[in-house]
Amino acid sequence: MFRCPFCHGTEWTNVLDSLTLIIEGKTITINNIPAKQCESCGETFHDAKAGRYIDEEVARQLGKTIK
């Protein structure tokens, strides 16, 4: 069972998260990122699949390819 590293909660809700990043002077917004949110403290966590999605979206919005 995964425990929240912030509050040690064990109950999670599936959510769709959004991130806004500034990379190379460009503001990038990524929506609909699958995530889990701790029901106790509200902290949001992304798994490896979501991390790949974020990387791909950043590259796409910057007009680059991922190797």
Number of C-alpha atoms within 10 A of each C-alpha: 5 9 12 20 10 11 12 12 15 13 14 19 12 12 14 13 17 13 11 10 12 9 10 8 7 10 11 16 14 15 13 11 18 19 18 19 20 21 14 14 12 15 14 18 16 15 11 8 12 16 13 13 14 19 13 15 18 19 13 12 13 14 8 11 11 9 3
